[in-house]
Amino acid sequence: MKKRDYFKNGGIKKGIFIVPNSITAASLFCGFYAIIASITGDFSTAASFILIAMILDALDGRIARITKTMSKFGSEFDSLSDLVAFGVAPAILAYTWALSSYGKIGWLLAFLYVACGALRLARFNVQIGLIESKYFKGLPTPGAAAVVATAVQLYIYLGGEGEFKHVFVLIMIFALSLLMVSAIKFYSFKDLNYFAKKPLMSLVLVVGIMIIIVAEPQIMMFTFALGYSFSGPIWWLVRISNKRHSHLKEREEGVGTVC
């Protein structure tokens, strides 16, 4: 097939949508700047830019869907941006903040985080349309990055300075890496209709959450991020427990019928 025919048949469309891809580029910039800030030892700024990248990442997809400017290019660009902002940037932040003092183990663990983030994004891309959009398979990379970023901010808020050498960070990075490539389901919040009419108590709940976050932002953001990362495993354990309970109940009923 000639190149001219390839363009005519829609193989590659000329031009891109500016607005959603500009937001994605801004998210990529935040991830890159977070890496620079981590290298220079400005951990608070690095963590803040990762969180800003999360907000931008949530906006670009929604704006693309609302304005009907979704494209294959935008999807691929978004994945590459996510790998930098939520894969490489948190790993560099974790390494410079806490893992560098562990030597080879530290940088290998940081690489494990990046590799698992890349695998998580690749699996997500090939499973689009094949799995239920209500759930994510594995911990989303922004969710894992949020735990790292808010942990750093909480450490600084509690009076910590400079690097933080603690085995908790090793365990945290290892656990987040495994959760990203696991088959555990996490709620995606994609089925929530934010523009539909809701009960008055829904607004009261939102206001209450905002007040709690504003009162102690560092503590609450870390709590929410860590809570979401635990929600998948907890839900998985509950389902296993319910299945085991139902099997035992069926077996008991079967034995009672025979008797």
Phi, psi and omega per residue, in radians:
M1 nan 2.301 3.128
K2 -1.233 2.701 -3.118
K3 -1.049 -0.677 -3.127
R4 -1.115 -0.723 3.110
D5 -1.155 -0.625 -3.134
Y6 -1.070 -0.732 3.105
F7 -1.178 -0.684 -3.124
K8 -1.135 -0.620 -3.096
N9 -1.408 0.032 3.065
G10 1.503 0.240 3.108
G11 -1.059 -0.778 3.033
I12 -2.343 2.167 -3.133
K13 -1.608 2.338 3.129
K14 -1.234 2.354 3.096
G15 1.521 2.788 3.122
I16 -2.333 2.859 3.084
F17 -1.456 2.123 -2.991
I18 -1.208 -0.873 -2.969
V19 -1.073 -1.019 -3.108
P20 -1.112 -0.636 -3.131
N21 -1.277 -0.469 3.050
S22 -1.190 -0.674 3.089
I23 -1.149 -0.703 3.084
T24 -1.094 -0.713 3.098
A25 -1.100 -0.645 3.100
A26 -1.145 -0.672 3.076
S27 -1.118 -0.713 3.088
L28 -1.087 -0.727 3.099
F29 -1.057 -0.757 3.138
C30 -1.076 -0.714 3.110
G31 -1.124 -0.737 3.133
F32 -1.136 -0.765 -3.129
Y33 -1.162 -0.559 3.080
A34 -1.093 -0.636 3.092
I35 -1.141 -0.794 3.120
I36 -1.054 -0.782 -3.134
A37 -1.109 -0.662 3.122
S38 -1.120 -0.749 -3.122
I39 -1.116 -0.633 -3.139
T40 -1.455 -0.020 3.096
G41 1.517 0.138 3.117
D42 -1.585 1.338 -3.004
F43 -1.189 -0.610 3.141
S44 -1.101 -0.795 3.119
T45 -1.122 -0.721 3.128
A46 -1.045 -0.798 3.134
A47 -1.114 -0.711 -3.134
S48 -1.113 -0.718 -3.122
F49 -1.231 -0.517 3.045
I50 -1.160 -0.703 3.116
L51 -1.192 -0.646 3.069
I52 -1.118 -0.690 3.099
A53 -1.066 -0.600 3.090
M54 -1.101 -0.760 3.127
I55 -1.101 -0.778 3.132
L56 -1.136 -0.654 3.125
D57 -1.136 -0.621 3.106
A58 -1.252 -0.523 -3.097
L59 -1.349 -0.720 -3.008
D60 -1.079 -0.725 3.135
G61 -1.178 -0.732 -3.128
R62 -1.165 -0.731 3.126
I63 -1.131 -0.684 3.119
A64 -1.099 -0.678 -3.140
R65 -1.267 -0.709 -3.119
I66 -1.150 -0.750 -3.103
T67 -1.549 0.011 3.141
K68 0.984 0.796 3.120
T69 -2.043 0.532 3.104
M70 -1.280 2.525 3.137
S71 -2.677 2.804 3.094
K72 -1.121 -0.675 3.097
F73 -1.048 -0.817 -3.135
G74 -1.072 -0.668 3.127
S75 -1.132 -0.771 3.141
E76 -1.192 -0.702 3.120
F77 -1.105 -0.696 3.135
D78 -1.108 -0.709 3.130
S79 -1.139 -0.734 3.122
L80 -1.144 -0.688 3.085
S81 -1.115 -0.732 3.134
D82 -1.086 -0.650 -3.134
L83 -1.092 -0.675 3.121
V84 -1.284 -0.885 -3.021
A85 -1.269 -0.601 -3.045
F86 -2.058 0.032 3.089
G87 -2.014 -1.142 -3.088
V88 -1.254 -0.822 -3.077
A89 -1.041 -0.851 3.108
P90 -1.124 -0.601 3.134
A91 -1.158 -0.763 3.096
I92 -1.129 -0.709 3.113
L93 -1.090 -0.810 3.133
A94 -1.103 -0.674 -3.121
Y95 -1.185 -0.862 -3.097
T96 -1.233 -0.488 -3.103
W97 -1.442 -0.681 -2.991
A98 -2.471 -0.455 -2.984
L99 -1.607 -0.328 -3.060
S100 -1.091 -0.523 -3.120
S101 -1.239 -0.214 3.120
Y102 -1.631 0.100 3.061
G103 1.150 -2.288 -3.065
K104 -1.057 -0.693 3.133
I105 -1.069 -0.663 -3.113
G106 -1.108 -0.894 -3.091
W107 -1.292 -0.477 3.053
L108 -1.182 -0.656 3.107
L109 -1.199 -0.659 3.078
A110 -1.107 -0.701 3.101
F111 -1.160 -0.652 3.096
L112 -1.014 -0.711 3.116
Y113 -1.074 -0.804 3.139
V114 -1.108 -0.788 -3.118
A115 -1.083 -0.766 3.137
C116 -1.167 -0.613 3.069
G117 -1.117 -0.734 3.112
A118 -1.130 -0.748 3.117
L119 -1.124 -0.684 3.125
R120 -1.091 -0.761 3.136
L121 -1.197 -0.698 3.118
A122 -1.113 -0.749 3.120
R123 -1.124 -0.690 3.124
F124 -1.081 -0.735 -3.105
N125 -1.117 -0.696 -3.102
V126 -1.409 -0.244 -3.118
Q127 -1.789 0.090 3.108
I128 -1.086 2.190 -3.130
G129 1.529 -0.170 -3.122
L130 -1.758 -0.400 3.136
I131 -2.084 2.804 -3.107
E132 -1.145 2.223 -3.079
S133 -1.226 -0.220 -3.135
K134 -1.182 -0.381 -3.102
Y135 -2.275 2.669 2.978
F136 -1.741 2.481 3.033
K137 -1.635 1.868 -3.031
G138 1.593 2.720 3.137
L139 -1.144 2.190 3.117
P140 -1.066 2.565 -3.132
T141 -1.050 -0.653 3.066
P142 -1.106 -0.601 3.112
G143 -1.130 -0.743 3.105
A144 -1.159 -0.739 3.135
A145 -1.106 -0.605 3.137
A146 -1.109 -0.655 3.123
V147 -1.110 -0.776 -3.137
V148 -1.126 -0.850 -3.077
A149 -1.122 -0.785 -3.118
T150 -1.244 -0.493 3.072
A151 -1.130 -0.724 3.098
V152 -1.116 -0.789 -3.135
Q153 -1.136 -0.652 3.095
L154 -1.147 -0.710 3.113
Y155 -1.028 -0.796 3.135
I156 -1.190 -0.680 -3.139
Y157 -1.105 -0.606 -3.128
L158 -1.437 0.088 3.052
G159 1.807 0.070 3.134
G160 -1.247 2.578 3.126
E161 -2.352 2.511 3.086
G162 1.188 -2.612 -3.096
E163 -1.325 2.744 -3.088
F164 -2.261 1.852 -3.134
K165 -1.727 1.879 3.125
H166 -2.673 2.460 -3.106
V167 -1.115 -0.365 3.113
F168 -1.002 -0.685 -3.113
V169 -1.172 -0.704 3.075
L170 -1.002 -0.840 -3.134
I171 -1.121 -0.724 -3.112
M172 -1.088 -0.837 -3.116
I173 -1.143 -0.708 3.126
F174 -1.122 -0.767 -3.137
A175 -1.142 -0.759 3.125
L176 -1.092 -0.671 3.116
S177 -1.080 -0.801 -3.136
L178 -1.185 -0.663 -3.136
L179 -1.129 -0.602 -3.137
M180 -1.132 -0.614 -3.101
V181 -1.756 0.092 3.138
S182 -1.334 2.971 3.083
A183 -1.678 0.148 -3.132
I184 -1.209 2.407 -3.109
K185 -1.554 2.434 3.073
F186 -2.181 2.417 -3.129
Y187 -1.130 2.348 -3.046
S188 -1.684 -0.277 -3.092
F189 1.126 0.210 -3.105
K190 -1.355 -0.291 -3.120
D191 -1.564 -0.004 3.118
L192 -1.377 2.202 3.108
N193 -1.678 1.752 -3.038
Y194 -1.280 -0.290 -3.076
F195 -1.759 -0.040 3.114
A196 -1.473 2.798 3.110
K197 -1.214 2.367 -3.126
K198 -2.204 2.799 3.062
P199 -1.079 2.708 -3.124
L200 -1.017 -0.594 -3.120
M201 -1.126 -0.408 3.093
S202 -1.116 -0.755 3.104
L203 -1.157 -0.681 3.107
V204 -1.086 -0.704 3.118
L205 -1.125 -0.755 3.120
V206 -1.081 -0.778 3.119
V207 -1.088 -0.723 3.120
G208 -1.075 -0.743 3.118
I209 -1.121 -0.723 3.119
M210 -1.082 -0.717 3.138
I211 -1.118 -0.758 3.139
I212 -1.089 -0.758 -3.117
I213 -1.151 -0.767 -3.128
V214 -1.149 -0.603 -3.121
A215 -1.117 -0.824 3.138
E216 -2.411 1.303 -3.019
P217 -1.063 -0.766 -3.095
Q218 -1.128 -0.765 -3.117
I219 -1.189 -0.792 -3.053
M220 -1.256 -0.653 3.124
M221 -1.130 -0.698 3.081
F222 -1.164 -0.682 3.123
T223 -1.095 -0.786 3.134
F224 -1.142 -0.757 -3.123
A225 -1.120 -0.800 3.140
L226 -1.184 -0.657 3.116
G227 -1.083 -0.713 3.127
Y228 -1.167 -0.684 3.132
S229 -1.172 -0.473 3.080
F230 -1.484 -0.344 -3.036
S231 -1.072 -0.681 3.138
G232 -1.100 -0.966 3.107
P233 -1.038 -0.673 3.132
I234 -1.129 -0.778 3.116
W235 -1.100 -0.670 3.114
W236 -1.113 -0.769 3.114
L237 -1.142 -0.673 3.110
V238 -1.104 -0.749 3.133
R239 -1.121 -0.711 3.108
I240 -1.113 -0.742 3.122
S241 -1.100 -0.719 3.123
N242 -1.152 -0.703 3.117
K243 -1.125 -0.747 3.132
R244 -1.119 -0.705 3.130
H245 -1.119 -0.735 3.138
S246 -1.166 -0.654 3.111
H247 -1.135 -0.757 3.126
L248 -1.121 -0.686 3.131
K249 -1.139 -0.730 3.104
E250 -1.120 -0.687 3.138
R251 -1.148 -0.734 3.119
E252 -1.114 -0.724 3.113
E253 -1.137 -0.641 3.111
G254 -1.165 -0.723 3.100
V255 -1.128 -0.705 3.136
G256 -1.140 -0.633 3.126
T257 -1.157 -0.719 -3.138
V258 -1.117 -0.745 -3.130
C259 -1.135 nan nan
